[in-house]
């Protein structure tokens, strides 16, 4: 207020002046506001400091500012300016309709304008709303599908909508303004319910007037609604549901009534038909109810006496349960109801796994069948078969039915049968493997016996051929000495004609050549017999028919003899390189180990597609002796390498391999307490190393393993 430049008393007077006004007010001298009361601050949305920095005309929209300034100047000149209807701008840019009055006051000896505002925005809004509401109500009444008419306090029709005209057959232009509204409904004069309402008749009186046809109104408390038959409406008459409500002024006085009518003929006919159908339906329902009750009793008896557990579960809680279910879980009679179903499962995880599988099936409307472990109340586990379904998966209020059967004994029998089956299958597999190995062993033993027999049979002719060959050598030497003696004698008698035929024969048979060639022929024959004798000995060494028990044997010699036996299989496929180290005598079944060596050498030759190299090596490490067969063949993949010792597994073509060679070799080496180690690189070759304990399998502790193949 210091901007007024007034004495303190006058400043307080000015502040009291505008603050005492109940309407928005301000002081100014034609330009900037000098002071503004709280009401103007609320109306404009600006605080007093912002208002005092603002010219008075800036409070209004631009189009009203000139008029405000002119009125202010007139007021300062002592004139009485007109009241201005203007539009005030608030802080948020909204507009308020105001009425502005400006009057001259003198403060501190200077003329000052007291500006007051009356906010008419709410009044204008109410007036506009009332006009719009009146028009809307008129349109609602005129265009409403419900037949409606309005009477004023003189019983004169003021509204008669199209639906009412259609129902009664009386157009609006004939009915509006008339007071005999009864003509549209009755053949003789009779007051309508709307007339009675205009006359001030109460709801109780109306209900007494219409009797049983009337009932209290659901929309207008204290009044009634009536259903009646109007025989002259339409071709066959109509049932009409009509109501009446009073229209009151602001003082609560009745100034008219509004009546509404609805043709309910179709509904009445439907109700009559429905009543007939209902009576028939009640008879049918009664009969069906009796049948259903009998069925329910039979179902109850069936559930209670069923040999399997039956229960009804909702929200994981048992609400119904038969005796078999209680007995299955060891519950006292009647104690199952209210029990949580998770407590019947073997563990919380088991319950979750059941829900994970059964939940989606049940919610999809499909029954679920599952077997798993549950637990009795005494803690004993039982194996059960559960069948569950939901009567209505879409309604969460419904639960599910469970049918539970104890299959613990069946599970135990199945487990035992499965165990026995696995045992029989394993036994059959071992028996088949042993049988095939036995056949292979018998085959190899037969071959060995055959080889031994052949060797024995060959030894006899070899013996007398060798003996005869030695005798023949002596005879040839004697004959040659005789020939030499004869030659000397003939050479001393050169002119003897009787010796000419002898000289001619000597030239024909080339005695000198025979003398040189015969010893060579005898030497070659002796060498051939020696080779045959060596092959026969190798056959005997390979078969070891005469040495079938555990013995101390030279594995290098066994490897050599085996190589000689299969040389024909190898010589066209590979060069054999020997790198045999010194070996002590090994406690073993020499004939069986020779079979292992033969399989490894033959497999090595088969692995070579062109011409390669097979390397045979041997050595010792700690208490073990080893024999190794390397080849430069095709090699093996990891998958093949893992399966090569399986019975009947072979990578050879059909008819070229039985898959028993390496399996038999593996069994033989195991019998010796040893092991077969394999290294292979596809495209490079393979290496097999056979380890056996030098002093025999009983010389080492059970479970002993050979050294790592470093």
Secondary structure, DSSP 8 states (H G I E B T S, - for coil): -GGG---HHHHHHHHHHHHH-SSEEEEESSSBEEEE-HHHHHHHT--HHHHHTSBGGGGB-HHHHHHHHHHHHHHHTT-----EEEEEE-TTS-EEEEEEEEEEEEETTEEEEEEEEEE-HHHHHHHHHHHHHHHHHHHHHHH-SSEEEEEETTS-EEEE-HHHHHHHS--HHHHTT-S-GGGGT-SS----HHHHHHTT--HHHHHHHHGGGEEE-SSSTT-EEEEEEETTSTTT-EEEEEEEEEEE-TTS-EEEEEEEEEE-HHHHHHHHHHHHHHHHHHHHHHHHHHHHHHHHHHHHHHHHH-SSEEEEEETTEEEEE-HHHHHHTT--TT-STT-BGGGGBSSHHHHHHHHHHHHHHHHTT--EEEEEEEE-TTS-EEEEEEEEE-S-TT-TT--EEEEEEE-HHHHHHHHHHHHHHHHHHHHHHHHHHHHHHHHHHHHHHHHHHHHHHHHHHHHHHHHHHHHHHHHHHHHHHHHHHHHHHHHHHHHH-TT-GGGHHHHHHHHHHTHHHHHHHHHHHHHHHHHHHHHHHHHHHHHHHHH-TT--S-EEE-HHHHHHHHHHHTHHHHTTTEEEEEEE-----EEE-HHHHHHHHHHHHHHHHHH-SSSEEEEEEEEEETTEEEEEEEE-S----HHHHHHTTSTT---S-TTS--S-HHHHHHHHHHHTT-EEEEEEETTTEEEEEEEEETT-GGGS-TT-------
